[in-house]
Amino acid sequence: MRTLARLMTATLPVVVALSVAAPALAEPVVLRIEAKRGVESEAAIAAWAGRFPNVVAFQLPGGWTGIGLGPMERAAAEAEMARLKAAGEIPGDSFIAPAPAEVVAAVAPDAGAAPAEPGAAEGMAADGMAGGNPAAGASTFVAPGAEAAASPEAAADSPAQPPASEATATEAGATDVAANAPEATDPTTDTPPADTEPAAPANGAGPAVTLTAPAPGDYLRLQRFDTREAADTALQTWRSDFPEAGLYQQPDGGYAITLGPLAPEAAAAWLTAFRNAERVGRPGAVLPASELGTGIDAGQPIDLPGPGTAEMPALIDIQRALRWAGHYEGRIDGKDGPQTQAAIAAEVLGLRAAPDAASAMQALIDRRVAWNAQMGLTRLDDPQTGLSVMAPMDRLQFDRNEQGMSIYGPKDGSGAALILYAAPGGQQEMLDFTGLVTALGWVPAPERKIDPGHARLKGENETHIGQAEARVENGRVEGVVLIWPKMDAADQPRVAGEMLDSLAPTAVPEAAEPAAAEASGAATDAAAAGEAHAEDTPPAPAN
């Protein structure tokens, strides 16, 4: 590959080969307007130089020549780009990129200058330059398929972006543009050496950062931004879930949020997982380190395993495990649907056990089993209601029976409480029970979900989380209320999930039947009156 300086001095008399002596700029950039190859670049540079006084050219990988305006401050470049695009003076896909380390200034041809070679004129016509306006039909991007090193996946995901292999001289490594420089190498074949040049952050504010080359391997590009400000904001958001996320400046001048390095198989599988969870859009791609650019804030290596080999567990077991993890609030019915699929996709990313849903869900189920063993849940058979449930009895102790309910208060200041309820009835009696729960304040400011034969309430205040569920089963209303301390919020959905999954009738003693029959009317009266008496309320959870 010829260097840019050799191309300019040897074949284009209208271009002066010199390094632009740019003034000290806080963030020097160029307005990229076109990219050409070979002799076509000569005619394009001459055409642009005849229209603008500050045309510059610079070498790109693969024998391409970048053409732009500058160098200038970013703010000035943004204003100039907006003005020129509105006037149709530059291509619509022009963009702003950091100024390369070495650029060549172009000057307009003199009247007596030798004309461009015929081949260059043909290239101009083929690109649609008409009426002396090089912006007509021009593009800042390398033509699709012209550069073998371009990433096909990146092109498929983000067709409006230049190929990742179109790197600037700075990002591809320290490229010598002197006339006797050695031939340039393909930047995709080897990892470029680390670039330790300090770079100023956006708007020149804050301390300088050290640009570094990425470690070998494949990377996930999660998002891409045109401005540093937007990329910095997105990076902080991503790091709330993925502290390992990094920020790279890509060869096209854009900014990429990344995760890596990863093995190729793992990278492809995790990209699919991110897409299933709707966390990445079209710019999402797998990029090799050689196409990533330079690291502004490279982040940390991340340990994401490859796909597993497990078979998909039963859907009803998946739903129970997802509810236990606090990521599913739908019906436990074993039926597939958008809510179940969304919860699965979110849990795959949250668990990080495997990128495929089957292996991740099996890992979640295994984790649930292990947690149950550690938590010490035991089976409670309540004689008053005839209900059986798995409960944390090391935190509960029986308090009293009241209005068909069995009330278990906190043990040793645990802050937990449990109420079980059972009575003959249907939908209306179920609603009466939820009204009683609300009137007694067991579930503060609840969010309600009412369906035929099923009701769910959940709310919280500064001290506790309350959750109540009721259902109609075989002509009976069965209900459970869990009061849990706010300071142990992480375990609340897990305990509630285990209780609800295990809730089942036991043999009802005959003596309990009359009390159960009376309970429905008592619940209705209390709900209608909306009154809560001190004797009806379980012991207050400990703060």
Beta strands, then each sheet from edge to edge (+ up, - down):
strand 1: 15-19
strand 2: 29-37
strand 3: 55-59
strand 4: 64-72
strand 5: 95-98
strand 6: 104-106
strand 7: 198-199
strand 8: 209-210
strand 9: 218-225
strand 10: 246-249
strand 11: 255-262
strand 12: 285-288
strand 13: 294-297
strand 14: 378-382
strand 15: 387-391
strand 16: 396-402
strand 17: 405-410
strand 18: 417-424
strand 19: 447-451
strand 20: 454-460
strand 21: 464-473
strand 22: 476-485
strand 23: 504-505
sheet 1: 1+ 6- 3+ 4- 2+ 5-
sheet 2: 7+ 8-
sheet 3: 12+ 9- 11+ 10- 13+
sheet 4: 14+ 15- 23+
sheet 5: 16+ 17- 18+ 22- 21+ 20- 19+
end
